[in-house]
């Protein structure tokens, strides 16, 4: 049994489709299909059953899954040890964070880092879903929530202040007893931002949802309604006005995390140090009132 085949089986089971597994594995869909077919032919058994809703595990597939996951953990641990022992200031660094922080703070920092260390290559993923540090979907993550997991080394690197903004055009004719609202997708309704908006505007009408804070910003500028935006975006744009000027900011802590096996790798360490310095230097902008 080849690990590549087992890895393919794992991703199809997780994603539920050949196309999803192909994206996760960075392969073509036909290659993923051929690997699955070859593996099942070798075993003489079906591991996955195709249904109208996607692939599901067969009873034999369920039995194989736990073993494949254990093999994956061992392979990932070996990979982290190899990369963690790399002493060269070169190679790839994968960084993930929310789009709000990626554009204005993280991107310029990474470009400046590459000017000092031109052999470092960067992958920056402004992902709304938390990418796994253990599975090396990312090497460094910056999130607005504490990390979990015993193998993750994390530290608070700042805070971000948010408040409600809308365009002057919208406010000139809006019914603020029941304003139009721009908020998160329903699967993010548990986030502090969504709960804060619901508390302040209980009679508001949700007119737009998105998982992108950049979409919030442009929707508010375009007259779409009230959005909860970072102060560093809303305060600096003349097209926007604070909706509730006396309302205190909602503050979210900013955390940086890295897997313990990777934190001493020189290129990872240099990237972390640069990012930490950037957030410390911009603390006054991220949270203007301290």
RORO-765387 format. One record per residue: residue in one letter; z, x, y of N, C-alpha, C, CB in turn. Coordinates in steps of 0.001 Angstrom, whole numbers, padded with zeros to 6 digits, always signed. Glycine has a CB too. Layout:
AZXYZXYZXYZXY...
END
This chain:
X+000000+000842-001193+000000+000000+000000+000000+000879+001245+001222-000954+000004X-000959+000654+002132-001068+001431+003352-000258+000781+004470-002537+001578+003766X+000423+001623+005297+001214+001081+006403+000340+000318+007393+001957+002203+007124X-000884+000780+007623-001774+000074+008543-001999-001368+008096-003116+000806+008650X-002136-001557+006764-002349-002908+006248-001099-003763+006449-002731-002862+004758X+000056-003202+006164+001306-003939+006350+001531-004271+007827+002492-003128+005801X+001190-003328+008688+001339-003549+010129+000440-004712+010572+000989-002251+010924X-000776-004742+010044-001690-005840+010353-001118-007165+009873-003064-005594+009716X-000606-007191+008665+000019-008401+008120+001166-008876+009014+000536-008143+006692X+002003-007934+009471+003133-008288+010337+002667-008952+011630+003958-007043+010664X+001662-008386+012256+001215-008925+013539+000540-010281+013387+000265-007954+014208X-000202-010479+012304-000794-011803+012081+000314-012836+011883-001748-011783+010851X+001349-012446+011121+002475-013357+010905+003178-013686+012221+003475-012746+009913X+003297-012685+013105+003985-012905+014388+003128-013705+015366+004368-011564+015018X+001864-013359+015431+000990-013971+016440+000421-015303+015975-000148-013027+016788X+000279-015465+014687-000259-016707+014152-001772-016788+014166+000289-017844+014912X-002441-015709+014578-003902-015734+014632-004445-014321+014512-004396-016393+015941X-005710-014223+014092-006359-012915+014021-006594-012346+015410-007683-013015+013267X-006954-013220+016355-007227-012743+017712-005958-012212+018367-007829-013867+018566X-004831-012908+018187-003565-012435+018753-003131-011119+018142-002478-013472+018555X-003286-010994+016821-002935-009739+016151-003847-008609+016615-003024-009898+014622X-005136-008917+016818-006073-007891+017274-005676-007357+018644-007496-008450+017322X-005251-008259+019551-004811-007805+020877-003564-006934+020763-004531-009010+021798X-002622-007337+019919-001382-006580+019773-001632-005204+019171-000395-007350+018909X-002591-005129+018239-002880-003870+017545-003951-003040+018250-003317-004155+016124X-004592-003637+019292-005693-002984+020002-006833-002665+019044-005206-001698+020694X-007150-003660+018209-008270-003573+017272-009203-004745+017521-007773-003560+015793X-010335-004753+016834-011216-005908+016912-010761-006970+015913-012681-005497+016644X-011118-008216+016204-010727-009305+015301-011325-009136+013906-011155-010649+015883X-012608-008741+013764-013143-008526+012412-012384-007458+011628-014600-008139+012496X-011949-006382+012318-011185-005332+011634-009874-005882+011093-010909-004158+012586X-009201-006691+011893-007940-007292+011444-008186-008195+010241-007275-008093+012588X-009249-008994+010290-009563-009876+009164-009872-009098+007900-010734-010770+009510X-010625-007993+008029-010959-007175+006853-009716-006546+006246-011961-006080+007229X-008799-006070+007108-007565-005452+006586-006744-006459+005801-006720-004871+007733X-006621-007669+006338-005852-008693+005629-006505-009024+004289-005726-009967+006490X-007820-009187+004302-008521-009520+003060-008377-008413+002026-009999-009782+003339X-008498-007146+002469-008374-006021+001539-006968-005937+000970-008736-004708+002234X-005971-006194+001799-004582-006131+001343-004311-007211+000304-003614-006280+002531X-004793-008430+000580-004553-009519-000365-005318-009308-001663-004943-010855+000257X-006502-008680-001570-007251-008379-002799-006532-007332-003625-008671-007899-002467X-005963-006330-002959-005208-005295-003672-003996-005897-004377-004759-004189-002700X-003300-006788-003698-002105-007404-004264-002435-008485-005277-001255-007984-003167X-003616-009081-005145-003961-010199-006007-003180-011450-005660-003726-009835-007445X-002796-011582-004391-002001-012741-003982-002261-013033-002509-000484-012498-004236X-002128-014302-002136-002265-014712-000739-000929-014553-000026-002766-016174-000636X-000941-013826+001095+000276-013641+001888+000341-014605+003067+000358-012209+002392X-000824-014998+003550-000902-015873+004717-001885-016991+004443-001315-015083+005979X-001533-018180+004857-002386-019344+004679-002900-019815+006027-001629-020475+003964X-004203-019988+006147-004778-020476+007401-004598-021988+007493-006281-020098+007506X-004079-022459+008621-003898-023886+008881-004571-024216+010215-002371-024276+008901X-004712-025510+010542-005288-025859+011854-004504-025289+013028-005365-027360+011995X-003205-025013+012839-002375-024471+013909-002248-022957+013864-001013-025083+013849X-002966-022315+012930-002870-020864+012823-002403-020434+011448-001933-020318+013876X-002141-019141+011282-001699-018607+009997-000204-018837+009800-002022-017111+009897X+000158-019206+008567+001573-019343+008193+001802-018551+006913+001977-020854+008001X+003039-018129+006717+003376-017341+005539+003383-018196+004274+004732-016675+005725X+002843-017646+003189+003011-018253+001873+004376-017820+001329+001845-017839+000895X+004857-018408+000249+006140-017947-000340+006154-016454-000643+006430-018715-001623X+005038-015922-001148+004983-014480-001424+005001-013706-000111+003715-014119-002251X+004286-014222+000885+004281-013575+002190+005669-013497+002795+003360-014308+003127X+006451-014553+002634+007826-014536+003139+008647-013446+002460+008492-015901+002926X+008401-013230+001179+009132-012183+000455+008738-010794+000939+008880-012300-001049X+007445-010615+001233+006949-009312+001685+007389-009023+003113+005420-009257+001587X+007570-010079+003938+007814-009907+005365+009036-009031+005645+007993-011259+006021X+010155-009297+004976+011378-008533+005244+011188-007057+004930+012546-009092+004428X+010481-006751+003848+010235-005354+003502+009326-004691+004527+009619-005248+002107X+008329-005427+004974+007409-004880+005971+008137-004616+007284+006229-005839+006200X+009050-005495+007662+009811-005298+008903+010708-004077+008801+010654-006541+009223X+011292-003840+007624+012118-002626+007450+011254-001371+007551+012855-002655+006082X+010075-001415+006973+009172-000269+007089+008778-000034+008541+007920-000481+006231X+008555-001115+009264+008190-000987+010675+009308-000308+011460+007877-002368+011281X+010545-000705+011217+011666-000094+011930+011763+001393+011641+012971-000779+011554X+011516+001798+010401+011545+003217+010061+010389+003968+010732+011483+003399+008536X+009225+003352+010741+008067+003996+011368+008284+004150+012870+006785+003187+011098X+008836+003119+013502+009088+003190+014940+010163+004222+015268+009502+001820+015473X+011184+004297+014417+012244+005288+014636+011672+006699+014547+013387+005106+013607X+010802+006933+013553+010174+008249+013419+009294+008552+014629+009341+008322+012125X+008557+007535+015106+007689+007726+016262+008497+008076+017505+006857+006472+016512X+009621+007364+017701+010450+007659+018879+011033+009060+018810+011578+006635+019008X+011426+009504+017618+011969+010855+017478+010911+011903+017796+012513+011069+016063X+009681+011650+017343+008597+012604+017608+008301+012668+019093+007326+012218+016831X+008128+011496+019715+007815+011476+021137+009014+011900+021977+007350+010088+021554X+010212+011545+021500+011412+011931+022235+011643+013423+022252+012604+011258+021651X+011115+014126+021255+011266+015578+021196+010152+016329+021891+011340+016021+019779X+009213+015594+022478+008092+016216+023179+008591+016820+024498+006955+015178+023440X+008451+018126+024676+009015+018785+025856+007975+019000+026954+009622+020120+025464X+006751+018533+026739+005700+018748+027728+005781+017694+028836+004312+018714+027055X+005463+018106+030045+005402+017178+031177+003985+016598+031251+005792+017897+032525X+003596+015944+030166+002270+015341+030096+002297+014241+029061+001184+016395+029757X+001259+013400+029107+001163+012303+028156+001347+010946+028820+002185+012478+027062X+001396+009918+027997+001464+008543+028484+002902+008108+028742+000809+007599+027487X+003071+007308+029775+004340+006633+030061+004025+005164+030305+005080+007276+031301X+004656+004297+029550+004420+002853+029673+005595+002229+030420+004233+002183+028263X+005291+001589+031534+006319+000967+032375+006030-000521+032467+006364+001615+033798X+007063-001336+032363+006909-002774+032536+007936-003295+033528+007045-003501+031192X+007526-004262+034330+008431-004914+035271+007779-006201+035743+008772-003982+036477X+008475-006971+036557+007905-008198+037106+006927-007847+038218+009016-009142+037632X+005968-008746+038468+004906-008424+039427+005440-008218+040834+003865-009520+039439X+006526-008917+041198+007093-008773+042542+007474-007329+042838+008315-009672+042700X+008056-006652+041861+008476-005266+042055+007349-004284+041760+009674-004955+041173X+006437-004667+040889+005372-003750+040472+004474-003356+041634+004537-004381+039372X+004100-004332+042454+003082-004059+043470+003589-003191+044608+002562-005350+044027X+004756-003530+045155+005196-002869+046381+006061-001640+046156+005944-003833+047217X+006749-001561+045022+007691-000463+044809+007289+000455+043652+009070-001021+044553X+006969-000119+042507+006728+000700+041318+005384+001425+041404+006775-000170+040057X+004335+000718+041809+003002+001345+041844+002952+002572+042755+001965+000332+042306X+003397+002487+044017+003356+003699+044861+004184+004850+044297+003850+003371+046257X+005297+004522+043645+006142+005564+043056+005414+006298+041947+007438+004963+042516X+004723+005555+041096+004019+006174+039975+002841+007016+040450+003535+005106+039001X+002157+006570+041484+001047+007365+042041+001574+008671+042628+000283+006559+043128X+002690+008594+043353+003287+009812+043912+003731+010762+042804+004482+009459+044812X+004271+010213+041720+004694+011026+040578+003505+011780+039992+005352+010144+039496X+002371+011105+039882+001196+011742+039289+000637+012858+040173+000116+010702+039030X+000877+012783+041473+000432+013870+042349+001217+015141+042052+000590+013478+043833X+002488+014989+041696+003309+016149+041327+003084+016569+039880+004785+015839+041547X+002764+015594+039027+002581+015859+037591+001269+015210+037145+003799+015309+036744X+000133+015843+037431-001172+015213+037201-001503+014946+035743-002234+016064+037776X-000753+015515+034815-001032+015293+033395-000255+014127+032805-000721+016537+032618X+000500+013430+033650+001171+012207+033202+000228+011030+033440+002540+011997+033953X+000002+010251+032393-000824+009044+032476+000081+007821+032404-001892+009011+031337X-000195+006831+033228+000705+005691+033356+000032+004400+032909+001188+005558+034796X+000766+003594+032152+000390+002214+031880+001452+001333+032533+000267+001932+030324X+001041+000497+033478+001976-000383+034178+001646-001830+033821+001912-000159+035725X+002601-002505+033205+002407-003893+032777+003341-004806+033555+002648-004043+031254X+002810-005538+034557+003651-006522+035261+003806-007771+034403+003040-006890+036648X+004622-007663+033351+004710-008710+032343+005809-009719+032670+004958-008098+030974X+005509-011003+032405+006538-012035+032577+007438-012113+031348+005887-013407+032844X+006929-011680+030204+007736-011638+028994+008264-010222+028788+006914-012104+027765X+009484-010140+028289+010122-008838+028114+009453-008065+026980+011627-009005+027833X+008822-006947+027310+008233-006092+026287+009330-005270+025617+007149-005166+026898X+009140-004989+024331+010171-004336+023530+010168-002827+023728+009979-004663+022061X+011340-002286+024080+011507-000838+024145+011634-000255+022747+012734-000471+024988X+012255-000981+021831+012434-000493+020464+011104-000354+019745+013350-001425+019684X+010166-001246+020034+008857-001208+019375+007840-000402+020184+008335-002630+019155X+008294+000268+021232+007459+001082+022112+006313+000291+022729+006905+002260+021348X+006555-001015+022962+005627-001773+023787+005725-001280+025229+005920-003298+023700X+006867-000691+025561+007070-000032+026851+008063+001099+026649+007577-001040+027941X+007964+002136+027487+008926+003244+027457+010065+002999+028447+008222+004580+027779X+009732+002392+029581+010709+002112+030638+010504+000672+031076+010560+003109+031855X+011597-000052+031209+011514-001435+031677+012424-001611+032887+011904-002433+030546X+011927-002339+033877+012732-002715+035040+012785-004230+035066+012138-002133+036386X+013986-004776+034954+014153-006220+034824+015226-006720+035778+014510-006596+033380X+015208-008025+035989+016222-008657+036824+017246-009382+035944+015568-009642+037825X+017617-008717+034859+018645-009226+033950+019144-008046+033128+018090-010380+033023X+020411-008041+032718+020931-006929+031916+020196-006822+030581+022441-007104+031675X+020150-005623+030042+019526-005380+028749+020523-005641+027627+018987-003941+028666X+020001-005958+026472+020819-006101+025274+020321-005111+024228+020774-007563+024729X+021166-004778+023273+020784-003837+022223+021542-002536+022343+019294-003570+022268X+022100-002087+021230+022933-000884+021240+022147+000388+021520+023642-000747+019927X+020839+000376+021257+020044+001597+021412+019377+001697+022787+018983+001658+020328X+019639+000737+023666+019049+000746+024997+020040+001329+025996+018626-000677+025419X+019598+002333+026735+020406+002918+027803+019936+002270+029114+020269+004510+027846X+020856+001619+029815+020478+000866+031008+021412+001183+032160+020484-000637+030724X+020893+001011+033371+021726+001160+034553+021201+000231+035640+021749+002637+035042X+022116-000254+036457+021743-001077+037599+021206-000155+038680+022954-001920+038120X+020010-000473+039215+019380+000405+040210+019205-000287+041559+018025+000883+039701X+019717-001500+041690+019605-002183+042970+019796-003672+042822+018267-001898+043603X+019453-004398+043866+019524-005860+043875+018402-006388+044751+020915-006362+044385X+017990-007614+044494+016933-008237+045275+017448-009562+045825+015651-008449+044418X+017191-009803+047098+017634-011028+047758+016451-011983+047891+018253-010718+049151X+016688-013262+047578+015645-014274+047642+016108-015447+048491+015258-014748+046235X+015155-016102+049157+015479-017300+049908+014244-018186+049980+015992-016948+051326X+014430-019374+050560+013364-020376+050562+012475-020228+051795+013960-021789+050508X+011167-020199+051538+010179-020069+052606+009074-021096+052410+009591-018639+052645X+008437-021446+053534+007246-022297+053514+006393-021918+054710+007619-023824+053543X+005149-022349+054714+004267-022037+055831+004576-022936+057020+002797-022187+055418X+004264-022437+058204+004476-023245+059409+003628-024509+059369+004150-022429+060669X+002420-024419+058835+001557-025600+058741+002187-026667+057852+000174-025212+058199X+002733-026237+056711+003356-027214+055812+004565-027867+056474+003775-026543+054491X+005416-027072+057102+006654-027600+057672+006400-028540+058848+007543-026458+058116X+005272-028402+059506+005001-029237+060685+004882-030718+060328+003720-028773+061372X+004510-031017+059079+004375-032424+058714+005079-032804+057437+002951-032768+058590X+005970-031949+056955+006593-032180+055648+007786-033119+055735+007029-030864+055040X+008009-033849+054668+009225-034649+054495+010240-033763+053784+008945-035983+053679X+011154-033186+054532+012081-032220+053944+013205-032869+053150+012670-031363+055023X+013279-034213+053168+014205-034889+052262+013663-034881+050834+014458-036334+052730X+012345-034765+050700+011704-034694+049383+010507-033755+049478+011263-036115+048884X+010755-032465+049686+009651-031521+049907+008874-031207+048642+010181-030240+050490X+007655-030708+048833+006883-030184+047716+007453-028822+047328+005368-030077+048079X+007548-028584+046024+008177-027356+045535+007204-026546+044691+009433-027682+044720X+007347-025232+044791+006588-024274+043984+007621-023533+043144+005719-023272+044885X+007540-023624+041832+008604-023077+040994+008047-022514+039696+009650-024148+040694X+008953-022130+038806+008594-021449+037568+008091-022433+036522+009788-020673+037024X+007513-021883+035449+007085-022708+034327+008313-023316+033641+006245-021874+033319X+008089-024382+032897+009212-025101+032289+010020-024236+031329+008704-026318+031558X+009363-023266+030673+010111-022421+029734+011008-021415+030454+009145-021681+028813X+010919-021358+031794+011793-020485+032581+012780-021297+033428+010953-019571+033487X+012951-022563+033087+013795-023448+033884+015269-023046+033853+013647-024869+033394X+015637-022163+032931+017032-021705+032836+017330-020561+033813+017338-021253+031404X+016307-019994+034431+016518-018847+035315+017298-019247+036563+015175-018228+035714X+018069-018308+037133+018836-018624+038345+017976-019164+039480+019565-017397+038820X+016736-018659+039614+015863-019131+040680+015584-020626+040550+014553-018352+040671X+015283-021073+039324+014971-022487+039105+016198-023360+039346+014440-022707+037682X+017362-022908+038878+018594-023682+039056+018990-023761+040524+019734-023066+038240X+018766-022673+041270+019097-022641+042699+018205-023603+043485+018952-021209+043254X+016929-023629+043128+016009-024544+043801+016377-025997+043501+014557-024263+043369X+016702-026279+042252+017078-027643+041877+018334-028102+042623+017306-027731+040363X+019261-027173+042820+020500-027516+043527+020244-027798+045004+021522-026387+043384X+019390-027012+045639+019164-027153+047077+018203-028300+047413+018622-025853+047640X+017304-028617+046490+016315-029665+046754+016287-030656+045588+014903-029049+046979X+017372-031410+045394+017447-032317+044232+016381-033408+044255+018818-032965+044171X+015868-033747+045441+014843-034796+045544+013442-034228+045716+015156-035718+046705X+013318-032910+045565+012016-032282+045739+011033-032659+044647+012169-030792+045783X+009748-032535+044970+008684-032872+044031+007960-031582+043642+007689-033915+044649X+008033-031232+042379+007370-030011+041913+005863-030244+041891+007887-029590+040498X+005155-029475+042717+003711-029632+042837+002941-028473+042209+003330-029766+044289X+003653-027379+041953+002970-026233+041348+003966-025399+040565+002272-025369+042425X+003553-024986+039384+004357-024086+038551+003550-022837+038230+004812-024793+037243X+004256-021704+038101+003596-020460+037716+004642-019508+037160+002845-019819+038922X+004193-018538+036364+005095-017479+035907+004929-016207+036737+004845-017172+034427X+004202-016316+037859+003965-015163+038723+004590-015383+040085+002466-014892+038866X+005423-014445+040512+006025-014527+041851+004996-014263+042939+007182-013531+041981X+003939-013539+042619+002858-013357+043579+002141-014680+043829+001865-012294+043081X+002012-015490+042802+001425-016821+042979+002306-017659+043905+001248-017531+041609X+003635-017572+043742+004542-018295+044640+004244-017932+046100+006023-017975+044296X+004127-016642+046348+003923-016148+047710+002647-016729+048315+003863-014613+047720X+001552-016638+047600+000276-017099+048138+000197-018619+048180-000873-016546+047313X+000867-019282+047250+000901-020750+047293+001656-021231+048522+001550-021317+046018X+002762-020550+048851+003532-020925+050038+002723-020678+051312+004856-020139+050088X+002070-019535+051413+001246-019224+052577+000116-020252+052747+000662-017806+052449X-000406-020721+051623-001527-021657+051657-001100-023090+051964-002254-021622+050342X+000205-023316+052161+000677-024654+052505+001043-025506+051311-000353-025355+053295X+001299-024875+050174+001598-025635+048957+002987-026210+048886+001392-024784+047789X+003883-025761+049759+005245-026278+049731+006275-025180+049884+005490-027027+048451X+007474-025462+049379+008610-024547+049501+008685-023661+048259+009939-025333+049695X+008855-022364+048457+008968-021406+047352+010157-020498+047593+007670-020571+047199X+010795-020088+046515+011880-019107+046585+011247-017728+046471+012959-019342+045453X+011293-016959+047561+010588-015681+047631+011546-014539+047937+009489-015738+048688X+011187-013326+047535+011974-012160+047967+011973-012071+049485+011413-010850+047350X+013108-011720+050043+013199-011587+051499+012185-010561+052022+014628-011179+051911X+011935-009499+051258+011037-008467+051765+009598-008965+051862+011099-007236+050874X+009268-010064+051189+007950-010666+051354+007973-011742+052435+007464-011258+050028X+008958-012636+052356+008987-013756+053286+009294-013374+054718+009980-014741+052832X+010258-012473+054925+010667-012094+056288+009562-011371+057048+011903-011209+056236X+008722-010646+056319+007746-009776+056971+006413-010460+057249+007511-008564+056127X+006270-011716+056868+004991-012401+057041+005131-013520+058077+004490-012971+055691X+004392-013420+059170+004484-014387+060260+004006-015779+059873+003693-013900+061432X+003318-015886+058757+002824-017196+058325+003910-018020+057643+001642-017026+057384X+005049-017380+057354+006126-018046+056623+007369-018193+057490+006464-017271+055349X+008151-019233+057180+009380-019521+057913+010486-019801+056899+009190-020732+058893X+011698-019323+057208+012850-019663+056382+013096-021166+056479+014114-018860+056820X+013199-021820+055342+013355-023274+055321+014787-023687+055639+012944-023831+053960X+015747-022959+055079+017166-023243+055314+017806-021976+055878+017893-023712+053990X+017691-021763+057189+018097-020477+057786+019551-020094+057538+017860-020517+059259X+020433-021051+057393+021853-020746+057212+022236-020545+055749+022691-021851+057803X+021311-020803+054838+021631-020705+053414+021745-019246+052991+020564-021422+052568X+022846-018859+052312+022957-017474+051818+021842-017162+050826+024335-017241+051154X+021539-015884+050706+020521-015458+049758+020999-015637+048323+020139-014003+050008X+020038-015895+047447+020283-015748+046017+019994-014293+045672+019396-016742+045159X+020944-013614+045038+020761-012195+044717+020686-011996+043212+021905-011350+045308X+019718-011173+042815+019549-010800+041416+019650-009280+041302+018184-011317+040854X+020428-008808+040342+020521-007372+040097+019229-006860+039466+021727-007053+039192X+018909-005615+039771+017735-004959+039190+018227-003881+038231+016803-004347+040306X+017741-003936+036990+018183-003021+035943+017008-002202+035414+018851-003797+034796X+017273-000931+035121+016299-000063+034468+016810+000259+033074+016051+001242+035292X+015937+000139+032082+016325+000427+030705+015324+001333+030012+016476-000860+029924X+015834+002128+029071+015000+003026+028275+015660+003150+026906+014829+004440+028968X+014863+003357+025866+015440+003550+024535+016143+004900+024478+014346+003455+023435X+017276+004944+023800+018079+006174+023757+017309+007348+023148+019359+005933+022960X+016366+007067+022257+015584+008153+021643+014599+008786+022617+014830+007631+020432X+014289+008070+023710+013218+008519+024611+013722+009058+025943+012273+007386+024871X+014981+008842+026266+015423+009078+027646+015408+010545+028064+016806+008540+027823X+015471+011492+027113+015457+012909+027482+014072+013531+027418+016385+013675+026588X+013065+012748+027058+011693+013258+027085+011331+013572+028537+010683+012222+026457X+010863+014775+028837+010674+015162+030246+009845+014191+031069+010032+016496+030307X+008719+013713+030542+007885+012818+031351+008566+011463+031573+006520+012614+030676X+009348+011033+030586+010086+009776+030741+011217+009976+031752+010653+009285+029369X+011909+011097+031627+013017+011398+032540+012518+011510+033984+013721+012706+032119X+011378+012186+034174+010835+012337+035524+010437+010990+036113+009629+013278+035510X+009861+010128+035294+009468+008797+035765+010694+007968+036115+008628+008073+034702X+011698+008010+035265+012935+007279+035548+013557+007744+036859+013938+007455+034399X+013658+009062+037041+014285+009602+038254+013531+009153+039509+014336+011145+038192X+012194+009159+039430+011390+008744+040581+011603+007268+040899+009905+009014+040318X+011667+006433+039875+011862+004998+040083+013263+004711+040637+011645+004231+038762X+014262+005365+040083+015632+005164+040569+015728+005551+042044+016640+005991+039727X+015119+006680+042408+015152+007134+043806+014473+006123+044728+014470+008508+043941X+013359+005560+044280+012641+004573+045097+013498+003346+045366+011342+004156+044409X+014157+002835+044351+014959+001627+044544+016203+001904+045385+015364+001045+043194X+016744+003108+045269+017866+003465+046132+017421+003581+047588+018500+004780+045667X+016271+004187+047810+015765+004366+049176+015382+003039+049837+014560+005296+049163X+014999+002063+049041+014552+000782+049576+015594-000324+049433+013283+000365+048893X+016850+000048+049222+017896-000945+049029+018007-001883+050236+019235-000253+048774X+017839-001335+051440+017952-002142+052670+016829-003171+052774+017935-001232+053908X+015674-002866+052181+014539-003784+052216+014663-004855+051143+013231-003019+052042X+015130-004469+049976+015265-005402+048871+016383-006417+049097+015514-004647+047594X+017469-005978+049702+018601-006865+049992+019038-006604+051427+019794-006636+048983X+018378-007216+052409+018581-006871+053828+020005-007015+054322+017708-007715+054670X+020740-007986+053801+022104-008223+054279+023167-007546+053426+022376-009698+054328X+022721-006619+052589+023663-005859+051772+024090-006587+050517+024870-005519+052575
END
